[in-house]
Amino acid sequence: MTRFFLDTNIVAYADDLDAPGKQAVALDLLGRAYAESAGVISLQVLQEYFVTATRKRGVAPADSA
């Protein structure tokens, strides 16, 4: 099985309503990663997503999970 790395942009765009085209691609990639059990995500990516969601998009820290 081939594994692939999910970077911060993929995770962030999956949650971005302002970029529907990029969101659709990101959601497709996340869906494939889940369906194939092939996606890998690092702790660093999760930390970067948290910063993006809370500081740049104004999401409350408790809601960013």
N, C-alpha and C positions, 0 to 999 in steps of 0.2 A: 504494500500500500504506500502510495506517495503522500507525504504530509506537506502542508504548506503553512507558512507563517502569516498570521494576521497582524498587520501593523496598525498603528494608531489611527491613520486616516480611514481605514476600512471601518473600524469601530465607531469613530466619530461621525462619519458620513451616514452610517446606518441610523443615526439618531438626528439627522439634520433635515428638517422640513423645508428649509430655504433652498435646498439643492436637490429637487426630486429626481433628476437623472442620476446623479451620483449616489443618492440614497438607494435607488433601485438596484444599482450595480452592487453596492455594499451589502444590501440585504440578501441578494442572490449569492454572493460569496459566503456570507455567514451561514446561510441556509445549506449550501453545499458542504461547508466545513462540518456542520452539525450532522447532516444526513450521512456523510461518509466517514464520520469520526476521524477526520484528517486534518483539522485545523489546530494550529498551535499558537498560543498567545502568551506573551511574557508578562511578568509582574510589572516591568517597566512600561509596557503598553497600557496596562490598566491604570497605572499612576498618571501617565500622560493624558489618558482619557478623562480621568477625574479632574485634572487641572483644566482641560479644555471645557468640560461641561460646567464646572463651577465658576471659573474666572472669566471665561470668554463668552459663555452663553447664559450666565446668571442662574444656573440651576442650583437649588439648595443642596448642600452636601448630602443630606439624608435622602434626597430624591435621585441622586446620581447613580445609584447602584442598579 
